[in-house]
Amino acid sequence: MLFPFFTIFLIFVVWLTIRYRSNNQKNQQLQDDFWENEAKANSAPAADLDSIQYINIPLEKFPLGLYSQDEILQIEFQLKELSQKRILNLTGKTNTELKATYGVSNLPAIMEIGENFDQLTVLLKDYASALIQHKSFQEAIAVLEFGVGIGTDISQHYIMLGQCYQRLGKFDKIDYLIEQVKSRDLLLGPSILRQLESMKTASQPVESSAEEDFTL
């Protein structure tokens, strides 16, 4: 009885050893690839940051000055300030990729440019939320559509836009928004799609009194 058991045990040990060596080789290859890419990135020429096409904030399409509430005024002030800065969507880019594209000497500047994008997406979400609270749905749509256009990864942004479309009976727009979400690698993409699909099934605009339906 011991012989079969010993044979099975021996086979398991051999398999485990092979598996361990294989994983080590893969990890070593990953490390080698990383340092090779790092070396290439660190020697990449510096890009001309002035020649890049940056994101422009279309302030003329936003309802600036429509409301006097401090919250909205503060958001609009920050948007105006941010419109004077350089903005790029660098979401998901590693430092190695940034150095390879823009040069190691430009890394601090390009990281700040990426942070400007992150700040912009948060401001757009907060701005649209405040406009929705004042039932300025069409104005909120202008803000949210711009955010989708520049590739925001904030899930509430897509949900609020879908809710605005639903509120105004623009169900064909929800279909387009669903396609946009499907084409992007969003962390909460499946959850966003489920909520948008449920909105599309509605046949009538949401009643204006149902503000609790909005994800703010």
Disulfide bonds with the S-S distance in Angstrom:
none
